[in-house]
Amino acid sequence: MKRALAFTGFTVLGTLAAAVYAGQTVWLPLLLLLAAALLPCLLLKKLRQRLWPAAVCLSAITALLVLGLCTRITFTPFEPFAGKTAQVVGSICEEPYTANGRFYYNILTETISAGDDTIHRQGNILVSSDRVLRYVQVFDRIEAQVHFSDGTSPYQKARGIVLSGYVRNASAVSVTPAESRPLYGVILDMRRGIDKLLHRLLPEEQADFASVMLTGEKHTLSTELRTDLRRSGMAHIVSVSGFHVSVITAFFLALLLLLTKKRRRLSCGLCAVFVLLYMLLAGFSPSVSRAGTMQILWLLGCVLQRKTDPVNSLGLSMLLLCLCNPYAAVDTGLLLSFSATLGILVLIPRLNNYFLPRLKAATDASSPVPKLKNGFLAVLRVLFRPFSITLSAFLFTLPVMILCFRRIYPYTILTNLLIAPLLTALILSVVIMLLLQCSMVLSFLTLPFIILSGALTGALSGLSGFVAALPFSELSVSQAFVPVWLLLSIAAAAVLYAVKAGPRTIKLYSLAVTMTFLLAALLNGAVSRNVTRIAVLSTGDGLSVLLLRQGTVSVLSCGGSYSGYSAVTDYLDAADIRSIRYLLLTDGTRQTSCYARRLMTDYPVDTAEVYDEGNYTEELHTLLWEKDSLLCRTAEDGTVYTTMLEDSEIISGVEHGSGYILLTTEGVKLLICTDGTDCSRLPEACRQCDLMVTNGQILHREEIRSGLAILSGAADGSITESSSILSTLDGHVIIRPEDGHYSIRRESVWLN
């Protein structure tokens, strides 16, 4: 079997990605199905001779067994603490960082205790706080009460995080200085030293850009710059991946060849050691590990004087990475890096074989204006290689971008053609600048590279801002038909590749894929144009309720656990929401207003209506009073306020400190009650609702004559099992009112 390592590695990657996304409930049935499929592959002579059917089954079975073993050993012991408050004892194992106004700490646990559950086990947990933990250094011992979220996302598991949570009282955290530092502290010191040196040589924004480009730590970048980079299709330049590693490897190999007087085997061996050190410096993220492993395999092949197959090397790197960390198979950075590399390796030879002979033939042909024509074709031949690389990477990463981000960035090919030489020059300039500055003797030569690095970072950030501001720089593809269309398109492409289809068939396939997407998008837009949605989002212990209609959103409650904010932004992004028409805050508690400050920071708010509660934070107060269209209400028991929106009416008030909201839209009444609401004291109109959304404990539930109760976050003991109940713990609940009737379904970020 040709390219056995590539075949095995790709099978393992695909199996792990599908299994992790599908969930643990399918692992055992899938394993039994694969075992049943393996038997005929081993018993039937024709299948045994072909080898690949048995290889697929064995590789997939191995992947599932490794995934189950990793989950059992690494993550299962910590599952009893999900959703609980526990006493944690451990040590800070990474540099703390700030994101979205919160402070994050990676803690390597020694002991976790919650009631009768106590484990003495090492595990990496991610803890956040709204205030900085003072006097905390890396490797310090820490004791704190941590409130853990209900689960750990696959993205966090890919980075080895077993639990995530937050600290409510930063002042109650006990910190003991570290008595000793492990060897990993040297790597952290190097990373910190590089960052300090860059900030000493460059202005702050340029130094942040250069530091992130070398180390991949994006937390220091401003939100605006990250958004511009994403919308312009340039986000990969601040994520250390194959491009960065290959440029740095090529530079140091050339430098070593110069120093060793072109002793290639010695230079390649030393360069392989350097690549390993750089992987440590960049944090061993999955994408860095993939790129670094491929470079090391190529360098070792040069040392042993053996030619390596890039596709096999890619498969081997994926195999090693996935066996060491099965959850790395769903890391977005790794999937993008893998698909881009695979596209370059697979598609470029075919593009070269098809286009280059035609360009050459056109150049040799006679023409009335041969000089002009030949000059134009010569330029095309020069640009063809970078264009083919960019096109290949874009086409193969497109499925990952659609499935992971539900976004398409149309200007990606153009921007990558422009930035490839700029990014190469910037990486080399920054590396040379650091080497010269550290050499002391040659530090006087640093100035030209400081100027060049500053100019290049300014050019890249300016280009990202310019492209991000262009029309249609970001297109939403969150409709439910998109993944179906994508999977069918990929399956058809695989069949065409297997049968070695000709150029004519490929052109027909490309036309069919494009036309079916456009027709489905037009039909979907026409059907869903006037659809009204009430989304009760799964955000943990709190209420997040959105009213969506004709591309606008009204936020009626925005609370939940600190880790649930991404559920809100994911849904808003899926609905292609750019601003908030109306924001209602009935109180300042975490259950209803936890995300208010971040929403007002990330999205423009046309109108905000708030109650004069003293629980709002100072930052939220500042944002609210900056609004021109601010409606400030008085929170007095029995006082009812009515707000009219287009096609909707909102009645809100407070009873005994608990807020309530009655939304009437399309003839359907939805009552939103917070923890502690006494239903017997609510206005009669509220008690005649069609639907009820609650959080926590409510009193006199029998006074509400709704047919269905939706529980958000904590369970409500006043609602019996015999009642009609839906819970957001199982995912988002979407209500579609229409002409006095409503339908309810589960809906993820793929909008149906």
TACOR-V529579 format. One record per residue. NEAR is the number of other ideal C-beta (glycine too) atoms within 8 Angstrom. Layout:
BEGIN
near
NEAR
NEAR
END
This chain:
BEGIN
near
7
3
10
9
11
13
13
12
15
10
13
17
12
8
12
15
11
8
13
13
8
8
5
5
5
9
11
6
7
11
11
8
8
12
10
7
10
12
8
8
12
9
6
8
5
6
11
11
6
7
8
8
10
12
13
9
13
9
13
12
12
9
15
14
9
11
14
9
8
12
11
8
7
9
11
8
8
14
7
7
12
12
6
11
7
12
11
15
10
12
11
15
10
8
7
13
9
8
7
5
9
11
12
11
14
13
14
11
13
8
11
15
8
11
5
3
11
8
8
5
8
5
12
12
17
13
15
13
13
8
7
7
14
4
5
10
8
11
11
12
10
17
9
11
11
13
10
13
14
7
5
11
6
9
9
10
13
14
9
8
12
11
13
12
13
13
15
5
7
10
5
8
12
7
10
8
7
11
3
5
5
6
4
7
10
7
9
11
8
9
12
9
8
13
11
8
11
13
10
5
11
12
6
7
10
12
13
10
14
14
14
13
13
14
13
12
10
9
7
8
11
6
8
6
12
12
9
14
13
11
11
16
11
15
9
8
10
12
10
13
14
12
8
12
15
10
11
11
13
8
11
10
12
8
8
12
11
8
6
10
5
7
8
8
9
9
13
13
11
10
13
13
8
10
14
10
8
11
11
9
12
12
9
7
13
13
15
15
13
17
15
13
13
14
13
11
12
11
15
11
11
10
10
6
6
5
4
9
8
9
11
12
14
16
15
13
14
14
12
9
14
16
8
6
10
13
13
13
14
13
14
10
11
15
13
14
14
12
13
13
12
11
14
11
10
11
13
11
7
8
11
9
7
9
9
10
8
8
12
9
8
9
10
5
6
3
7
3
6
8
6
7
10
10
8
8
11
9
8
9
11
7
9
11
7
9
10
13
11
13
11
14
13
12
9
13
12
9
10
11
12
14
8
8
6
13
11
9
13
7
11
10
10
8
14
13
11
8
12
11
6
11
11
9
10
14
14
10
12
14
11
9
13
11
8
12
10
7
8
5
4
8
9
5
8
12
7
7
13
11
8
10
16
11
8
12
14
9
9
15
12
8
13
14
10
9
16
13
6
8
3
6
12
10
8
10
9
12
11
8
8
12
10
8
11
11
8
8
9
9
8
10
9
8
8
11
8
6
6
5
8
6
6
6
9
10
8
8
12
8
8
8
10
8
8
9
9
8
8
11
9
8
8
10
8
7
7
8
7
6
8
13
12
15
13
14
14
10
17
11
8
17
16
16
14
15
15
11
13
5
6
8
11
14
13
11
14
14
15
18
14
9
10
17
13
7
13
16
9
9
13
11
13
12
13
8
12
5
8
13
9
12
14
15
15
14
15
10
9
7
14
16
15
14
14
12
11
10
14
13
8
7
10
6
11
8
11
14
13
13
12
8
10
5
7
12
7
5
8
13
9
8
11
12
7
5
10
3
7
11
9
6
11
6
11
6
6
6
10
8
9
7
11
6
11
4
7
12
10
15
13
14
12
14
12
9
6
13
13
16
14
15
14
11
14
10
8
13
11
15
16
13
12
16
10
11
15
12
14
7
6
14
9
6
8
12
11
7
13
9
14
12
14
13
17
11
9
14
10
9
11
5
9
12
6
10
5
11
14
14
15
13
15
9
5
13
5
8
10
4
4
3
7
6
10
11
9
15
7
7
7
13
11
12
14
12
11
9
5
6
8
11
7
9
7
8
9
6
9
12
10
6
END
